[in-house]
Amino acid sequence: MIVDDSVVARSVLGRMVDGTRRFRVAAALSDVRAALAWLAEHRVDIVLLDIDMPGIDGLTALPDVLAAGNGAKVLIVSSSADEGAAVTVQALALGAADTLVKPGIGTFGGRFAEVLEERLSRLVEPHAEPVALAHAAASLGPVAAPNDFDVVAIGASTGGIHALSQFLRAIPASFQVPILVTQHLPISFMSYFAAQLAVLGSRPCEVATDRMRVRPGRIIVAPGDAHMRVVRMSDGWSVRLSDEKSLSGCMPSVDPMFESIAEVFGKRALGVVLSGMGRDGAEGAKRLVEVGAKILVQDRASSVIWGMPGAVANAGHASVVLPPDELGRLVARQGRA
C-alpha cells in the first residue's frame, strides 16, 4: 500500500513497485485516514508511507498504521528522510522498518527504482528458521544470579532502533551497569541517535570516542565509521576504536564489541542481539558463550528481520529468546543491587 498525498508520487511509485514483478500495489491512497480505513478491511505486507502530508502527518500516524497493518512492515519514503535527519531516527524508533529518501518529482530515476526494490526485498526475505529452545524462557535460569554481569553489550541492525527503544524503556534509571550499543547506522545519524537513546534509557548516552571511559549508569554507542572495543585499565575500562575489515563486512560491527567484552569481562559479560539482517554478532556471541557469558536474543515474531538474532539462536548460543521489552525487564531484574 502506498500512502502519499502527491498523485504524481503515487503514480510513479506504483509503476516502480509493479515493475519489480515481485510486488504489486494493493492500494494507493492520499491520506492517513483513508489508509487506516482501508487497512481495517484488507491486509498488505508493506506500507510505503510519506511523512509530509496535510492533516495527519506520517510520523504522527506511524504507530496507528503499524497497529492497523497487523504485521505489515512500514517503509518511510519521504523527502524528509534525508540522511542524518532527526525525523529518520524518530521514525525508526517508532517502529518503521526502514527509510528511503524520496527524490523530487521529475528526478525519479532508474537508480531509485533499484534501491526501492532492494529495500522491499530486504523486508520480505525469509527469516531464519524458528529454533526450539527448551531454555528460551523468561529468565536466565537457576545458573544466573543478580549482579552476575558487569556490562551489557547490545548489537542491532534493521528494526533494531525500535527494539532498542522497547528494551531501554523497560530498564529503570537506577540501573547502573554500563550499556554498550553497536547499531548499524551511518555516521551522520549517530549524534541524534545517541540523544534519542538518552531519552529512552533515562541515562546519559554518548557516541564513542577513542579512550572514552566506560562508566556506570551510562550508554555508549559505536560511531558509524569505527568498531567499538573495550579494554581493561588499571582503574576500570575504556573504549578503543578500530576500522579494520570485519568478518560480517559491517561498519561498525557487533563481532569486535562482543569479542572484546568476552576477553575483558569473561562470564560477567551479557550480550544482547536484536533485530537485524545478516549474521553480524554471531561469531562474537560464540566467543562470549565460550567464556561462560550469557546471550539474550530478540524473538522471531517481534523482529523486523530475524537474521542476526536468528543466527545466534540457531547456533545454540542463546540463553533466552524473548521480545525486547521482556528482555529489558529481565536484564533490569538481574542487574539489581
C-alpha positions in Angstrom: 0.0 0.0 0.0 1.2 3.5 -0.9 0.2 6.4 1.2 1.3 9.8 -0.3 -0.7 13.0 -0.8 1.0 13.6 -4.2 -0.8 11.9 -7.1 2.3 12.0 -9.2 4.4 10.3 -6.4 1.7 7.6 -6.0 1.7 7.0 -9.8 5.5 6.9 -10.1 5.9 4.7 -7.0 3.1 2.5 -8.2 4.7 1.9 -11.6 8.1 1.1 -9.9 6.5 -1.4 -7.5 4.5 -3.1 -10.2 7.6 -3.1 -12.4 9.5 -5.3 -10.0 7.3 -8.2 -10.9 7.8 -9.4 -7.4 5.5 -6.9 -5.7 2.2 -5.4 -6.6 0.3 -2.3 -5.4 -2.8 -3.3 -3.4 -3.9 0.3 -2.8 -2.6 3.9 -3.4 -4.2 6.4 -1.0 -3.7 10.1 -0.4 -4.1 10.4 3.3 -3.7 8.6 6.6 -7.4 8.4 7.4 -8.1 6.6 4.1 -5.2 4.3 4.7 -6.4 3.3 8.2 -9.9 2.7 6.9 -8.5 0.5 4.1 -6.3 -1.5 6.5 -9.3 -2.2 8.7 -10.6 -4.4 5.8 -7.5 -5.6 4.0 -4.0 -7.0 4.5 -0.7 -5.9 3.0 2.9 -6.9 3.5 4.5 -3.5 3.2 3.2 0.1 3.5 5.1 2.9 1.7 4.4 5.9 3.9 5.2 9.6 3.2 5.9 12.0 6.1 4.8 15.4 4.9 1.1 15.2 4.3 -1.8 17.6 5.1 -3.9 16.7 8.1 -2.2 13.8 10.0 1.4 13.6 9.0 3.1 10.2 8.5 5.3 10.4 11.7 2.2 11.1 13.9 0.3 8.3 12.2 3.0 5.7 12.2 2.0 3.9 15.4 -1.6 3.7 14.2 -0.5 2.4 10.8 1.6 -0.2 12.4 -1.2 -1.3 14.6 -3.8 -1.4 11.8 -1.3 -3.1 9.5 -1.4 -6.2 11.7 2.2 -7.2 10.9 2.8 -5.1 7.8 6.3 -3.5 7.6 6.3 0.2 7.1 8.9 1.7 4.8 9.1 5.5 5.1 9.5 7.1 1.6 9.8 10.8 2.1 11.9 13.8 1.2 12.1 14.4 4.9 14.1 11.3 5.4 17.4 12.9 4.5 20.5 11.2 5.8 21.0 12.4 9.3 17.6 14.0 9.6 16.1 13.7 13.1 12.8 12.5 11.6 14.6 9.4 10.3 15.7 8.2 13.7 12.3 9.2 15.1 10.6 7.1 12.5 12.8 4.1 13.2 12.4 4.4 16.9 8.6 4.4 16.4 8.7 1.2 14.5 9.4 1.9 10.9 11.3 -0.9 9.3 13.4 1.3 7.1 13.5 4.8 5.5 14.2 5.9 2.0 14.7 9.5 0.7 12.1 10.3 -2.0 13.6 12.3 -4.8 11.9 15.4 -6.2 9.2 14.9 -8.7 10.8 14.7 -12.1 14.0 13.3 -10.7 12.8 9.7 -10.0 15.3 7.6 -11.9 16.4 4.1 -12.6 18.7 4.1 -9.6 15.9 5.0 -7.2 13.8 2.1 -8.6 16.7 -0.3 -8.0 17.1 1.0 -4.4 13.4 0.7 -3.8 13.2 -2.8 -5.0 16.2 -3.7 -2.8 14.6 -2.2 0.3 11.3 -4.0 -0.4 13.1 -7.3 -1.0 15.0 -6.9 2.2 11.8 -6.6 4.2 10.3 -9.9 2.9 13.5 -12.0 2.8 12.8 -15.4 4.5 13.6 -15.2 8.2 15.9 -17.7 9.8 14.1 -20.9 10.6 12.5 -20.9 14.0 14.5 -22.6 16.7 13.2 -24.8 19.5 15.0 -23.9 22.8 13.9 -25.6 25.9 15.6 -22.9 27.9 14.0 -20.0 26.0 12.0 -18.8 28.9 11.5 -15.5 30.7 14.6 -15.9 32.9 18.3 -16.7 32.7 17.6 -19.9 34.7 19.0 -21.0 38.0 22.6 -20.6 36.9 22.2 -16.8 36.8 22.2 -14.6 39.9 21.6 -10.9 40.5 24.7 -8.8 39.7 26.4 -11.6 37.8 27.2 -9.2 34.9 29.2 -6.0 34.8 28.4 -4.8 31.3 25.5 -5.2 28.8 26.6 -5.1 25.1 23.8 -4.8 22.5 24.0 -5.5 18.8 21.3 -4.5 16.3 20.6 -3.5 12.7 17.4 -3.3 10.6 14.5 -2.9 13.0 16.9 -2.5 15.9 16.2 1.1 16.9 12.5 0.3 17.7 13.6 -2.8 19.5 16.2 -0.8 21.5 13.5 1.7 22.4 11.4 -1.1 23.9 14.3 -2.7 25.6 15.6 0.5 27.2 12.2 1.7 28.4 11.9 -1.5 30.5 15.1 -0.6 32.4 14.8 1.8 35.3 17.1 4.9 35.7 18.5 3.3 38.8 20.2 0.5 36.7 23.9 1.3 37.0 25.5 -1.4 34.7 27.1 0.3 31.7 25.4 -0.4 28.3 27.3 -0.6 25.0 25.4 -0.4 21.7 26.5 -1.2 18.2 23.7 -0.3 15.8 24.2 -0.3 12.0 23.7 3.3 11.1 25.6 5.9 9.0 27.9 8.3 10.9 25.6 11.2 10.2 22.8 9.7 12.3 24.8 9.0 15.4 24.6 12.2 17.3 20.8 12.3 17.1 20.6 8.5 17.7 22.6 9.0 21.0 20.3 11.8 22.0 17.3 9.6 21.4 18.8 6.7 23.5 19.5 9.1 26.3 15.8 10.0 26.5 14.6 6.4 26.0 17.1 5.0 28.5 16.8 7.8 31.1 20.5 8.0 31.4 23.4 9.8 29.7 24.4 8.4 26.2 27.4 9.3 24.2 28.9 8.4 20.8 32.1 6.5 21.5 35.5 8.2 21.0 38.8 6.5 21.4 39.9 6.1 25.0 36.5 7.1 26.4 35.9 5.6 29.8 33.2 3.1 30.4 31.3 4.3 33.4 28.3 3.0 35.4 24.8 4.3 34.6 25.8 5.3 31.0 25.2 4.2 27.4 27.9 4.3 24.8 27.1 3.8 21.1 29.6 2.9 18.4 30.3 5.6 15.9 29.2 5.0 12.3 32.8 4.7 11.0 34.6 2.5 13.5 34.2 -0.7 15.6 33.9 -0.3 19.3 36.1 -2.5 21.5 36.6 -2.4 25.3 40.0 -2.7 27.1 40.8 -3.1 30.8 42.6 -0.2 32.5 44.2 -0.2 36.0 41.1 1.6 37.3 38.3 0.4 35.1 37.6 0.1 31.4 37.8 2.2 28.3 36.8 2.2 24.6 39.2 1.6 21.7 38.1 2.3 18.2 39.3 0.5 15.1 38.5 0.4 11.4 39.8 -3.0 10.2 37.6 -5.1 8.0 35.2 -7.3 10.0 34.0 -10.8 9.3 30.5 -9.6 8.6 31.6 -6.7 6.4 29.7 -4.3 8.6 31.0 -1.0 9.9 30.5 -0.7 12.8 30.4 -4.5 13.5 28.9 -6.2 16.6 31.5 -9.0 16.5 34.5 -6.9 17.7 32.5 -5.5 20.5 31.4 -8.9 21.7 34.8 -10.4 21.3 36.4 -7.7 23.4 33.9 -7.9 26.2 34.4 -11.6 26.3 38.1 -11.1 26.7 37.8 -8.3 29.3 34.7 -9.4 31.3 34.5 -13.1 30.7 31.4 -14.7 32.2 30.5 -11.4 33.8 29.5 -10.0 30.4 26.0 -10.0 29.0 25.3 -9.9 25.2 22.0 -8.9 23.6 21.2 -9.3 19.9 18.2 -7.5 18.5 16.5 -7.3 15.1 18.8 -7.1 12.1 19.7 -8.6 8.7 22.7 -10.9 8.2 24.9 -12.6 10.8 26.8 -9.8 12.4 27.3 -10.7 16.1 27.1 -14.5 15.6 30.9 -15.0 15.8 31.2 -12.7 18.8 28.3 -14.4 20.5 30.1 -17.8 20.1 33.2 -16.3 21.9 31.0 -15.0 24.7 29.5 -18.4 25.3 32.9 -20.0 25.3 33.9 -17.8 28.2 30.7 -18.6 30.1 28.7 -15.4 29.4 25.0 -15.3 28.5 23.4 -14.1 25.2 19.8 -12.9 25.0 18.2 -12.6 21.6 15.0 -11.0 20.3 12.3 -13.4 19.3 11.3 -14.0 15.6 7.8 -12.7 15.9 8.8 -9.2 17.2 11.8 -8.8 14.8 11.6 -6.8 11.6 14.3 -9.2 10.3 15.3 -12.3 12.4 18.7 -12.6 10.7 21.1 -11.5 13.4 19.2 -12.9 16.4 18.2 -16.0 14.4 21.8 -16.8 13.6 22.7 -16.7 17.3 19.7 -18.8 18.3 20.1 -21.4 15.6 23.8 -21.8 16.6 22.6 -22.8 20.1 24.2 -19.8 21.7 21.0 -18.0 23.0 20.1 -18.4 26.7 16.9 -16.6 26.2 14.6 -15.7 23.2 12.0 -13.1 24.0 10.5 -9.8 22.8 12.7 -6.8 23.5 10.6 -5.3 26.3 10.7 -8.6 28.2 14.4 -8.9 27.6 14.8 -5.4 29.2 12.7 -6.4 32.2 14.8 -9.5 32.6 18.1 -7.5 32.5 16.7 -5.0 34.9 15.8 -7.7 37.4 19.2 -9.5 37.1 21.1 -6.2 37.5 19.5 -5.0 40.7 21.8 -4.4 43.6 
